[in-house]
């Protein structure tokens, strides 16, 4: 497996983390990797039409594939990014589940028309539906946003982040924030301005690193 140049970010994979994953006994590294990617994989699978149990299967199957690839991986920027490779793995897992579902439907249809021929053996590999690429990009973007917010939260005071979150992310009216949290208009404005600028900066940097 060949991956992109190292980055220092949450979602775009860091070379140091991938290097540590070569050691299957590094439980901390695998826990960090799981925390970074499981929600992305699960969300893509759910939006692609899989049930909860099937989506969990896709998460586990993807992690197994990553684990098998890690011992021999090396970086080669000319061969593409980890994002692209992960996209390919997830799409392959989804196609496998779609193929199973298609075969199941064919078997039901076969039973209903009274034939005895085993159905679904010629189904072949199903192509990902057109909407899959949109789902993937949307979920990747959501994870970048979540990563940027985690970075911002670690850099500002809890109260500043709270005011920013309430006013900007949750769009709580200013007068409600003032009453419930004893915050002045100036405090709320400054939190929106300062934390908002930091969030924009972090998100832009993550986009550059993930490209």
N, C-alpha and C positions, 0 to 999 in steps of 0.2 A: 504494500500500500504506500502511495506517495502522497505527501501532504504539503500544504503551503508553508511559507516562512512563519516563524514563531510570532505570536502576538501576546500582548499583556492585557488581557481582557477577561470578562466573565464568559460570554457565550462563544465568541470565536476562540477556538481551542489553542491553548498555550503549549508550546513545544515541551516545556518542562513537565507538564501534566501528562502528555502523551508518552513521554520518555519513561515516566514513573509507571505508566500502565503496562509497560513491558514486563514488569514484575507482578505476577498474578497475586502475590501475597501482600501487596501494598494496598491494604483495605482502605486507608484514608484516601488514596488517589482514586480508587474506584468509587468510593462514596461521593467524592467531589465531582467526578465525571457524571455519575448518576444524577446528582442534584442539578447539574448544569443542563442535562439533556432529556431526562425522562419526560418532563412535562411537554416539551416540544414534540417528541415522538408520539406520546399519547394523544395530544391534541390533534395532530395531523391525522392519526388513525381514526379518531372519533369523527372528525369533520369529513373524512373520506367515506363514512358510512358504516364503519365497524361498530359492533356493540362493545360494551365495557370490557367484557372478558377477552374478546378478540383484540382489542386495543392494548390491553395489558400483555397479551401474548406477543404482539408486535414489539412492544418495549423490550421484553425479555429476549426475544429472538435477535433483535438488533444489537443488544448488549453482548449476546453470545458471539455474534459475528465480529464485533469490534474486538472482543477478548481474543478471538482466534487470530485476528490480523495483527494485533499489537506486537507480538514478539519479533516480527520481521519488518516492521515499518521503518521507512526513512523519508526524509523531506526532499521534495523535488518541486519547487515552485512552478516549473514548466509543465507539470503534469496535472495541475488543478488543486483545488482547495479541499480541506476537510469537509466544508459545507457541501460541496458538490458530491463528494464520496458518500457522505451520510445520506444525502438526498437519494442517491442511487440505491443504497441499501434499504432504506425505508420503502421506497417505491417497489422494490423487489419483494419485500415482505407483504406489502399490501396486495400486490398482484397474486401472490400465493393464496391469500385468504379469499380474494375475489374469485379465483379459479375454483377453489373448494366450494364456494357458495353457488357458483354456476353449475358445477357438477351435481350438487345436491338438488338444485332445481330441475335439472334434466332427468335425474333419477325419478323424481316425483312425477314428472310429465310422462315418463316411460311407463311407470306403474299404472297411471291413469288410462293410457290408451291400450293397455293389455299386452304390450310386447315384452319380450324377455331379454332383449339385448342390453348388455351393460352400457349405460349411457355415460357420456362425459369423458370418455377416454381420449377423444380427439379434440377436446376443448382447447388444448394448448395453452400457451402463456397469454394471459389477458393483458392488453395494453392498459396503461393508466388512463382514466377518463380525462377529457380536456380540462376539467375544473381542478385536477390535482395540482397542477403547477401554481394556480392561484392560491389554493389552500396552503401549499408549502411556503410560498412567499409571504402570505399573510401571517402565518404562525411564526416564521422566522423573525419577521418584523416585531411581532408581539413579544418575542423572547428578547430581542435587542432592547426594546423599551423597558422590559422588566429588569434586564441587566443594568441599564443606565440608571434606573431608579434605585437599585440596590447600591450602586456606587455613590450616588448622590446622598442617599440616606446615611452612608458611612462617613460622609464628609461634613455634614451640617448638624446642628443641634437637634435633638428630638422635637423641641417645640417648633423650630423653624420648619422642619419637614412636615410636622402635623398641620401647621397653618397652610403650607403650600399644597399638601395633599387634599385638605378640605376645600380650599378655595379653587384650586386648578383642576385636580383630578376628579374630585367628587362634585364639584360645582355647587357647593353649599353656599347659600346667600351670605353676604358679608355680615348683615345684621345678626344672623343666627350664630355665626362664629364669634362675633363680639360678645354676645350674651352668654353663650355656653362656655367659652374658653377665656373670658375676660381679656380679650385682645383688642388693641386699638386699631383703627383703620390704617394707621401708619405701619404698625407691626405686620398686619396682614399684607399690605401692599409691598413692603420690603421683602417679606418671605416669598411672595409670588415672583417678584422681580429677581432677587438674588438666586433663589433655588431654581427658578425657571431657567435662568441663563446657564446655570451649572448643568442642569439636565439637558438642555439643548446642546451644550458643548460635549457632554459625555456621549450623547446619542450620535452626534456627528462623528466622533472619534471611533465609536463602535462600528458605524457604517464603513468608515475607511478601512478599519482592520478586518472587516468581514468580507470586503470586496475581493 
